[in-house]
């Protein structure tokens, strides 16, 4: 809607996880480096956590663009409390036959797949996004599945990605053996004020626009209102650009951003509402 008005090729603040727009803040860079280290050194389990909207899925999508051809990836992203049979999901993630087969047949087929990959000079990486939804029992099944690796021959690595409560589950006494196999782990933090500014500028550049679209005080308001959570930053910036287009202004100042934030809060469904209201009043927002 507003792209042409602001000289953009596309909307820079879409909520969809797009690796093209990956911004490597300090915490994200550390998580990426940790994952690459774990994959290079054949760590059985890697653990990445972060609050909702902090960019975990985007980071994983970005990682996938950097992997060598010697890595075969299976991605499971549709986890829930009624997840069902683990082996069926694992086989489906690697494009293997899975329908109408019992767990024994699924396991045998997966074993043969891993052996064939290893013989071809490749190894498999299973990535489970939103892993906080997995029960302790399913996580233990994953730990048992990792027993496929024998001695120094690493044919399967597993990356668990999820919200902070995933760490609580992994630390349960019954999952001690799993916890001991996690060789690398990182927690992704929200962006600070400087990173928030750089993040917004980065997305504008990728979309073909100018960083001058947002004035300095508007950027500071976004940082406070979003708490540095990328998904919330996107929501507020997208709305502000829409307001700018409707009011025929070329730059988003703090008054227009104030309006966007207050209207978003007034709707009552802004995910960070309680946190924002504790930092910034819903009326008469100011930086002083």
C-alpha positions in Angstrom: 0.0 0.0 0.0 2.7 2.5 1.0 5.7 1.1 -0.8 5.8 3.5 -3.8 5.1 6.5 -1.6 8.3 5.8 0.5 10.4 4.5 -2.5 10.3 0.8 -1.3 10.5 -2.3 -3.4 8.4 -4.2 -0.8 7.1 -3.9 2.7 10.2 -4.0 4.9 8.4 -4.9 8.1 6.5 -8.0 7.2 5.9 -10.5 10.1 6.8 -13.5 8.0 10.3 -14.9 8.9 12.4 -13.9 5.9 16.2 -14.7 5.9 16.7 -12.0 3.4 16.1 -9.4 6.1 18.2 -11.2 8.8 19.8 -8.6 11.1 22.6 -10.1 13.2 22.5 -8.2 16.4 25.0 -9.2 19.1 22.8 -11.9 20.5 21.7 -13.3 17.1 25.3 -13.3 15.9 26.4 -15.2 19.0 23.6 -17.8 18.4 24.5 -18.2 14.7 28.2 -18.6 15.6 27.3 -21.2 18.2 25.1 -23.2 15.8 27.8 -23.2 13.1 30.4 -24.3 15.7 28.1 -27.1 16.9 27.5 -28.3 13.4 31.2 -28.1 12.4 32.2 -30.0 15.5 29.4 -32.6 15.3 27.7 -31.7 18.5 24.8 -34.2 19.1 22.4 -31.6 20.4 22.2 -27.8 20.0 19.8 -25.6 22.0 18.6 -22.2 21.0 16.0 -20.3 23.0 14.5 -16.8 23.0 11.3 -15.0 23.9 8.3 -14.9 21.5 9.1 -12.7 18.5 12.9 -12.4 19.1 13.8 -13.9 15.7 14.5 -17.5 16.4 12.8 -18.9 13.3 14.3 -16.2 11.0 17.7 -17.1 12.4 17.1 -20.8 11.6 15.9 -19.9 8.1 19.1 -17.9 7.6 21.2 -20.7 8.9 19.7 -23.0 6.2 21.0 -20.7 3.5 24.5 -21.1 4.8 24.8 -24.8 5.2 27.1 -26.9 3.1 25.8 -29.4 0.6 27.1 -32.2 2.8 24.3 -31.4 5.3 20.8 -32.8 4.7 18.2 -31.0 6.8 14.9 -32.1 8.2 12.8 -29.3 9.6 9.8 -29.8 12.0 8.0 -26.6 12.8 4.4 -27.7 13.5 4.8 -28.9 17.1 1.9 -28.9 19.6 0.8 -30.8 22.7 -0.9 -33.5 20.6 2.2 -33.9 18.5 1.7 -37.6 18.0 4.3 -40.1 16.9 7.8 -38.7 16.8 9.2 -41.1 14.1 6.5 -40.3 11.7 7.3 -36.6 11.9 11.0 -37.2 11.7 10.7 -39.3 8.5 8.2 -36.8 7.0 10.7 -33.9 7.7 13.3 -35.7 5.5 10.9 -36.6 2.8 10.9 -40.3 3.7 7.9 -42.7 3.4 5.8 -42.5 6.6 2.2 -43.1 5.9 0.7 -46.4 7.2 3.9 -47.6 8.7 4.5 -48.6 12.4 7.3 -47.1 14.4 9.6 -50.1 13.8 9.3 -49.8 10.1 9.8 -46.0 10.3 12.9 -46.5 12.4 14.3 -49.0 10.0 13.7 -46.8 7.0 15.3 -43.8 8.8 18.3 -45.9 9.7 18.8 -46.9 6.1 18.5 -43.3 5.0 21.2 -42.2 7.5 23.5 -45.0 6.4 23.1 -44.0 2.8 23.7 -40.3 3.6 26.9 -41.2 5.5 28.1 -43.4 2.7 27.6 -40.4 0.3 29.7 -38.2 2.6 26.7 -36.4 4.1 25.1 -36.2 7.5 21.6 -35.3 8.6 20.5 -32.4 10.8 17.1 -32.5 12.4 15.8 -29.1 13.4 12.8 -28.8 15.7 11.3 -25.3 15.9 8.8 -24.4 18.7 10.3 -27.3 20.6 8.9 -26.0 23.9 5.7 -27.7 22.9 7.3 -31.2 23.1 6.7 -33.2 26.2 9.5 -34.7 28.3 8.6 -38.1 26.9 9.1 -36.9 23.3 12.4 -35.2 24.2 13.6 -38.4 25.7 12.6 -40.2 22.5 14.8 -37.7 20.6 17.7 -38.5 23.0 17.3 -42.2 22.3 17.1 -41.5 18.6 20.5 -39.8 18.8 21.9 -43.1 19.9 22.1 -43.9 16.2 25.4 -42.1 16.3 28.1 -44.6 17.1 31.6 -43.8 18.4 33.0 -40.9 16.3 30.7 -41.4 13.4 28.2 -38.6 13.5 25.3 -39.3 11.2 22.5 -37.3 13.0 22.6 -33.9 14.8 19.6 -32.4 16.4 18.9 -28.7 16.9 16.2 -27.7 19.4 14.7 -24.2 19.1 12.1 -22.8 21.4 10.8 -20.4 24.0 12.6 -20.2 27.4 10.4 -22.8 29.0 12.2 -25.4 26.8 15.2 -25.0 29.1 13.0 -25.7 32.1 11.9 -28.9 30.5 15.4 -30.0 29.5 16.6 -29.5 33.1 14.0 -31.9 34.5 15.7 -34.8 36.4 14.3 -37.4 34.0 16.1 -35.6 31.1 19.5 -35.5 32.6 21.0 -37.7 29.9 19.6 -35.3 27.2 20.9 -32.2 29.0 24.4 -33.8 29.1 24.4 -34.2 25.3 23.7 -30.6 24.6 27.1 -29.4 23.5 26.2 -25.8 22.7 23.4 -23.5 23.7 22.4 -19.9 23.4 19.6 -17.6 24.5 18.6 -14.8 22.1 17.9 -11.5 23.9 15.8 -8.5 22.7 17.5 -5.7 20.9 18.8 -2.7 22.8 18.1 0.9 21.7 21.1 1.1 19.4 20.4 -2.3 17.8 16.7 -1.4 17.3 17.8 1.6 15.3 20.2 -0.4 13.3 17.6 -3.1 12.8 15.1 -0.7 11.4 17.6 0.9 9.1 18.8 -2.5 7.9 15.3 -3.6 6.9 14.7 -0.3 5.1 17.9 -0.7 3.1 17.0 -4.3 2.1 13.6 -3.1 0.9 15.3 -0.4 -1.2 14.4 2.5 0.9 16.1 5.3 2.8 17.1 5.2 6.5 15.8 8.8 6.8 12.2 7.6 6.7 12.1 7.5 10.5 13.3 10.4 12.5 15.5 9.8 15.6 12.9 10.4 18.2 10.5 8.1 16.4 13.1 5.3 16.5 13.5 5.9 20.2 9.8 5.5 20.8 9.8 2.2 18.9 12.6 0.9 21.0 10.8 1.7 24.3 7.3 0.5 23.1 8.6 -2.8 21.6 11.0 -3.7 24.3 13.4 -4.5 21.5 11.4 -7.5 20.3 11.8 -7.6 16.5 8.3 -8.8 15.8 6.8 -5.9 17.8 9.2 -3.5 16.1 7.9 -4.7 12.8 4.2 -4.2 13.8 4.8 -0.6 15.0 6.9 0.4 12.1 4.5 -1.1 9.5 1.6 0.8 11.1 3.5 4.0 11.2 4.4 3.8 7.5 0.7 3.2 6.7 -0.2 6.3 8.7 2.5 8.3 7.0 1.1 7.2 3.6 -2.4 8.1 4.6 -1.3 11.5 5.9 1.0 12.2 2.9 4.1 12.7 4.9 7.6 11.6 3.7 9.1 11.1 7.1 7.8 9.4 10.3 8.3 11.8 13.3 7.7 11.1 16.9 4.2 12.4 16.9 3.1 10.1 14.1 4.9 7.2 15.8 3.2 8.1 19.1 -0.2 7.9 17.3 0.7 4.5 15.8 1.7 3.1 19.3 -1.3 4.5 21.1 -3.7 3.2 18.5 -2.0 -0.2 18.6 -2.3 -0.3 22.4 -5.9 0.9 22.2 -6.8 -2.1 20.2 -6.1 -4.3 23.2 -4.3 -7.1 21.4 -0.8 -5.8 21.2 1.3 -8.7 22.5 3.6 -6.5 24.7 0.7 -4.4 26.0 1.4 -4.9 29.8 5.1 -4.4 29.4 4.6 -1.3 27.2 2.1 0.3 29.6 4.6 -0.2 32.5 7.2 1.7 30.4 5.1 4.2 28.5 1.7 5.6 29.3 -0.9 4.9 26.7 -1.6 8.7 26.4 0.8 11.6 26.2 3.8 9.4 25.4 7.1 11.3 25.7 10.7 10.6 25.8 11.5 13.0 28.6 
